[in-house]
């Protein structure tokens, strides 16, 4: 596998926010989002090689049973599904965060998938694979990163017209820095949306420090 970094931190996003977590960040991404906060993980050529066994051994050093495989875009690498299964079989709660443009096929049913739907401000709207809806379970999570009112209206329509009852774990995350979380909270409350306002806890704690 091509690895960008492996580190231990507080989970800053998703419904697992606030919990200690081991992050396995893979190198290489097929998208170039305007507000990407990990541009150093975009190029596969900047990664270093590790086997699945080596990744599991490195993660085990932290003594934490929650892990997240992220990127970049982890599903660009064929080894990701097998590595996720290794973690699951070893007793880890295993999250896989994906940008939504790669097929979810092949992932173990026990994996908690955190799937992005790209909004207009990302410059990558329309990249979500609609067939992935068939692989999103009630335990999975769908995330929208929102920069402005246009993004919010896009996410609201997608929620009502496309996602429907796929999962109740819907995350609305303001771009940081960018959209004031207070403004996004007001929009959600006014419309009575059944979504979770997600702030990036790690940024409030450590700023943009890498490996956090």
C-alpha positions as CSV (number, residue, x, y, z in Angstrom):
1,X,0.0,0.0,0.0
2,X,1.1,3.6,-0.5
3,X,0.9,5.4,2.8
4,X,1.0,9.1,3.5
5,X,1.1,8.8,7.3
6,X,0.0,6.7,10.2
7,X,-0.8,8.6,13.4
8,X,-2.7,8.5,16.7
9,X,-5.1,11.4,17.5
10,X,-8.6,12.4,18.6
11,X,-11.2,11.6,16.0
12,X,-12.2,15.0,14.9
13,X,-15.1,14.1,12.6
14,X,-18.1,11.7,12.2
15,X,-20.3,10.3,14.9
16,X,-17.1,8.9,16.5
17,X,-15.8,12.5,17.1
18,X,-13.9,12.9,20.4
19,X,-12.7,9.3,20.6
20,X,-9.0,8.3,20.4
21,X,-8.3,6.8,17.0
22,X,-5.5,5.5,14.8
23,X,-5.5,7.0,11.4
24,X,-4.0,5.3,8.3
25,X,-3.8,7.9,5.6
26,X,-3.2,6.5,2.2
27,X,-1.4,8.5,-0.6
28,X,-3.1,9.4,-3.8
29,X,-6.4,11.0,-4.7
30,X,-8.4,11.2,-7.9
31,X,-10.1,14.6,-7.0
32,X,-8.8,18.1,-6.3
33,X,-11.3,19.8,-4.0
34,X,-10.9,23.5,-3.7
35,X,-10.9,23.4,0.1
36,X,-8.8,20.2,0.5
37,X,-7.0,20.3,3.9
38,X,-4.6,17.4,3.1
39,X,-3.1,18.3,-0.2
40,X,0.1,16.6,0.8
41,X,-1.8,13.3,0.4
42,X,-3.0,13.9,-3.1
43,X,0.0,12.5,-5.0
44,X,0.6,8.7,-4.8
45,X,4.2,9.4,-5.6
46,X,4.7,11.1,-2.3
47,X,3.7,8.0,-0.3
48,X,5.8,5.2,1.0
49,X,5.1,1.4,0.7
50,X,3.9,-0.8,3.5
51,X,2.3,-4.2,3.4
52,X,-1.0,-4.8,5.1
53,X,0.7,-6.7,7.9
54,X,3.1,-3.8,8.5
55,X,0.3,-1.3,8.6
56,X,-1.6,-3.5,11.2
57,X,1.6,-3.9,13.3
58,X,2.3,-0.1,13.2
59,X,-1.3,0.7,14.3
60,X,-1.1,-1.9,17.1
61,X,1.7,0.1,18.8
62,X,-0.9,2.7,20.0
63,X,-3.1,0.2,21.8
64,X,-6.3,1.8,20.4
65,X,-9.1,-0.3,19.0
66,X,-10.6,2.4,16.8
67,X,-9.0,3.0,13.4
68,X,-9.8,5.0,10.3
69,X,-8.5,4.3,6.8
70,X,-8.6,7.6,4.9
71,X,-6.7,9.6,2.3
72,X,-6.2,10.9,-0.2
73,X,-8.8,8.5,-1.6
74,X,-8.3,5.0,0.1
75,X,-10.5,3.1,-2.4
76,X,-8.1,4.0,-5.2
77,X,-5.9,1.2,-3.8
78,X,-7.0,-2.4,-4.3
79,X,-5.4,-3.4,-1.0
80,X,-7.6,-1.2,1.1
81,X,-10.5,-3.7,1.4
82,X,-8.2,-6.5,2.5
83,X,-6.4,-4.3,5.0
84,X,-9.8,-3.1,6.5
85,X,-10.7,-6.8,6.9
86,X,-7.4,-7.4,8.7
87,X,-8.2,-4.7,11.2
88,X,-11.8,-6.0,11.6
89,X,-10.6,-9.6,12.2
90,X,-8.1,-8.3,14.8
91,X,-11.0,-6.7,16.7
92,X,-10.8,-3.1,15.6
93,X,-13.8,-0.9,14.9
94,X,-12.8,0.1,11.4
95,X,-13.9,3.3,9.6
96,X,-13.2,4.0,5.9
97,X,-13.6,7.5,4.7
98,X,-14.0,8.0,1.0
99,X,-14.8,10.9,-1.3
100,X,-17.8,9.0,-2.8
101,X,-16.4,8.8,-6.4
102,X,-15.0,5.3,-6.0
103,X,-17.0,2.1,-5.8
104,X,-17.8,0.8,-2.3
105,X,-17.9,-2.8,-3.6
106,X,-15.6,-5.2,-1.9
107,X,-15.6,-3.7,1.6
108,X,-16.5,-6.0,4.4
109,X,-20.0,-5.4,5.7
110,X,-18.6,-4.6,9.2
111,X,-16.7,-1.6,7.9
112,X,-18.3,1.8,8.9
113,X,-18.2,3.8,5.7
114,X,-18.0,7.6,5.8
115,X,-19.0,8.7,2.4
116,X,-18.6,12.3,1.0
117,X,-21.0,13.9,-1.4
118,X,-19.1,16.8,-3.0
119,X,-20.9,20.1,-3.1
120,X,-20.5,22.8,-5.8
121,X,-17.9,24.8,-4.0
122,X,-15.5,21.9,-4.0
123,X,-15.3,22.0,-7.8
124,X,-16.0,18.3,-7.8
125,X,-19.8,18.2,-7.7
126,X,-21.3,15.3,-9.7
127,X,-18.5,12.9,-8.8
128,X,-20.6,10.8,-6.4
129,X,-21.3,7.4,-7.8
130,X,-25.1,6.8,-7.5
131,X,-24.6,3.0,-7.5
132,X,-22.9,3.5,-4.1
133,X,-26.3,4.1,-2.6
134,X,-26.9,0.4,-2.7
135,X,-23.9,-0.2,-0.4
136,X,-24.7,2.5,2.3
137,X,-26.2,0.9,5.4
138,X,-27.9,2.5,8.4
139,X,-24.6,2.2,10.3
140,X,-22.7,4.2,7.6
141,X,-22.4,8.0,7.4
142,X,-22.8,10.5,4.6
143,X,-21.0,13.8,4.8
144,X,-21.4,17.1,3.0
145,X,-18.7,19.8,3.4
146,X,-20.5,23.1,3.0
147,X,-18.9,26.4,2.1
148,X,-21.9,28.7,1.3
149,X,-25.7,28.8,0.9
150,X,-25.5,27.2,-2.6
151,X,-23.7,24.2,-1.0
152,X,-26.3,24.0,1.7
153,X,-29.2,24.0,-0.7
154,X,-27.5,21.4,-2.8
155,X,-27.0,19.2,0.3
156,X,-30.6,19.7,1.4
157,X,-32.0,18.6,-2.0
158,X,-29.7,15.6,-2.2
159,X,-30.8,14.6,1.3
160,X,-34.4,14.8,0.4
161,X,-34.4,13.5,-3.2
162,X,-31.6,11.0,-3.2
163,X,-30.5,9.7,0.2
164,X,-34.0,9.4,1.7
165,X,-33.7,6.6,4.2
166,X,-30.3,5.2,3.3
167,X,-28.9,6.2,6.7
168,X,-29.8,8.6,9.5
169,X,-26.1,9.5,10.0
170,X,-26.0,12.7,7.9
171,X,-23.1,15.1,8.6
172,X,-23.1,18.8,7.5
173,X,-19.6,20.2,8.0
174,X,-18.7,23.8,7.5
175,X,-15.5,24.5,5.5
176,X,-12.8,25.6,7.9
177,X,-11.8,28.4,7.6
178,X,-14.7,29.6,5.6
179,X,-18.3,29.2,6.6
180,X,-19.2,30.3,10.1
181,X,-20.5,27.3,12.0
182,X,-23.1,29.5,13.7
183,X,-24.6,30.4,10.3
184,X,-24.8,26.8,9.2
185,X,-26.4,25.9,12.6
186,X,-29.0,28.6,12.0
187,X,-29.9,27.2,8.6
188,X,-30.2,23.7,9.9
189,X,-32.4,24.8,12.8
190,X,-34.6,27.0,10.6
191,X,-35.3,24.1,8.2
192,X,-35.5,21.5,10.9
193,X,-33.1,19.2,9.1
194,X,-32.4,15.8,10.8
195,X,-28.6,16.2,10.3
196,X,-25.6,16.4,12.6
197,X,-23.5,19.6,12.5
198,X,-20.0,18.4,12.4
199,X,-17.1,20.6,13.5
200,X,-13.5,19.4,13.0
201,X,-12.4,19.0,16.6
202,X,-8.8,18.3,15.7
203,X,-8.5,21.8,14.1
204,X,-9.9,23.5,17.2
205,X,-7.4,21.6,19.3
206,X,-4.2,21.6,17.1
207,X,-5.0,23.9,14.1
208,X,-3.5,22.6,10.9
209,X,-0.7,20.7,12.6
210,X,0.1,17.6,10.5
211,X,-0.4,14.2,12.1
212,X,-3.2,15.5,14.3
